[in-house]
């Protein structure tokens, strides 16, 4: 899957999970993607590292990390995305 396909799938899943793209001023996946295209590095980071986006994408259920601490799923995945080399690839593997 391409980066664009991964982001489109993640955006749609977050919308389905209750994320309101109106918070960003956009109403459709296409509009959000156009926003991302304007500034690939900055806008991508703003979107995929957004707490509201992550909560809608991964949810509030608890998940145990490798150190056996329990975090909300969205917190667990955000923490992992920050440290991986390719956060888009991580996103694709975890949606």
C-alpha positions as CSV (number, residue, x, y, z in Angstrom):
1,X,0.0,0.0,0.0
2,X,1.3,3.5,-0.8
3,X,1.6,6.2,1.8
4,X,-1.3,8.0,0.3
5,X,-3.5,4.8,0.5
6,X,-2.4,4.3,4.1
7,X,-3.3,7.8,5.1
8,X,-6.6,7.7,3.3
9,X,-7.5,4.4,5.0
10,X,-6.4,5.8,8.4
11,X,-8.4,9.0,7.9
12,X,-11.5,7.2,6.9
13,X,-11.2,4.8,9.9
14,X,-10.7,7.8,12.2
15,X,-13.8,9.4,10.8
16,X,-15.7,6.2,11.2
17,X,-14.4,6.1,14.8
18,X,-15.9,9.5,15.5
19,X,-13.1,11.9,14.5
20,X,-14.5,15.1,13.3
21,X,-12.4,16.5,10.4
22,X,-14.4,19.7,10.8
23,X,-12.1,20.4,13.7
24,X,-9.4,20.9,11.0
25,X,-11.8,22.7,8.7
26,X,-12.2,19.8,6.3
27,X,-15.2,17.6,5.7
28,X,-13.9,14.8,3.5
29,X,-11.0,12.4,3.2
30,X,-10.1,14.1,-0.1
31,X,-10.0,17.6,1.5
32,X,-7.8,16.3,4.4
33,X,-5.5,14.6,1.8
34,X,-5.2,17.8,-0.1
35,X,-4.2,19.5,3.1
36,X,-1.6,16.9,3.7
37,X,-0.2,17.4,0.2
38,X,0.4,21.1,0.8
39,X,3.2,20.4,3.2
40,X,4.1,16.7,3.4
41,X,6.2,16.9,6.5
42,X,4.4,19.4,8.8
43,X,0.8,18.6,7.9
44,X,1.3,14.9,8.1
45,X,2.8,15.2,11.6
46,X,0.0,17.5,12.7
47,X,-2.6,14.9,11.6
48,X,-1.1,11.6,12.5
49,X,0.2,12.8,15.9
50,X,-3.1,14.5,16.8
51,X,-4.6,13.1,20.0
52,X,-8.2,13.4,18.8
53,X,-7.2,11.6,15.5
54,X,-5.4,8.9,17.4
55,X,-8.3,8.4,19.9
56,X,-10.8,7.9,17.0
57,X,-8.4,5.7,15.1
58,X,-7.3,3.3,17.9
59,X,-9.8,3.9,20.7
60,X,-9.7,4.1,24.4
61,X,-9.4,0.4,25.2
62,X,-6.3,-0.5,27.3
63,X,-3.3,-2.3,25.8
64,X,-0.2,-3.6,27.7
65,X,3.1,-2.4,26.3
66,X,6.4,-4.4,26.5
67,X,7.1,-3.0,29.9
68,X,3.7,-4.3,31.1
69,X,2.2,-0.9,31.7
70,X,-1.3,-0.5,30.5
71,X,-2.1,2.5,28.3
72,X,-5.0,3.4,26.1
73,X,-4.5,1.9,22.7
74,X,-4.2,5.4,21.1
75,X,-1.5,6.4,23.6
76,X,0.4,3.1,23.0
77,X,0.4,3.6,19.2
78,X,1.3,7.3,19.4
79,X,4.3,6.5,21.6
80,X,5.4,3.9,19.1
81,X,4.9,6.1,16.1
82,X,7.2,8.7,17.7
83,X,10.2,6.4,17.9
84,X,9.9,4.3,14.6
85,X,11.8,5.3,11.5
86,X,8.7,5.3,9.3
87,X,5.6,6.4,11.1
88,X,3.4,6.0,7.9
89,X,4.5,2.4,7.6
90,X,3.7,1.9,11.3
91,X,0.3,3.4,10.8
92,X,-0.4,1.1,7.9
93,X,0.6,-1.9,9.9
94,X,-1.6,-0.9,12.8
95,X,-4.9,0.2,11.4
